[in-house]
Amino acid sequence: MRLSVYSLKGVEYVGEASGVNVKTLSGEITILQNHRPIITALEKGLLKIFKQGNIVKEISIHSGFLELNDNKLQILID
């Protein structure tokens, strides 16, 4: 899936990802290829970005929003 992560500092990550793990207001979720569309608020924790099953990047977040549609995932974080 195509992933874009933006923060107040600028672009944190843009590229392909096989999965993302993040804490939402409803609990921790993992988003994989072909996940159903979703929009949710994020809680303080770690955003983990995976490529072929391996963690490629971890980003500490305080809050934010996530939107996924048609395998395009956009995450705005603070």
ABEGO torsion letter per residue (X at the ends): XBBBBBBAAEBABBEBBABBBBBBAAEBBBBBBGBBBBBBBBBBEBBBBBBGGBBABBBBBABEBBBBBGGBBBBBBX
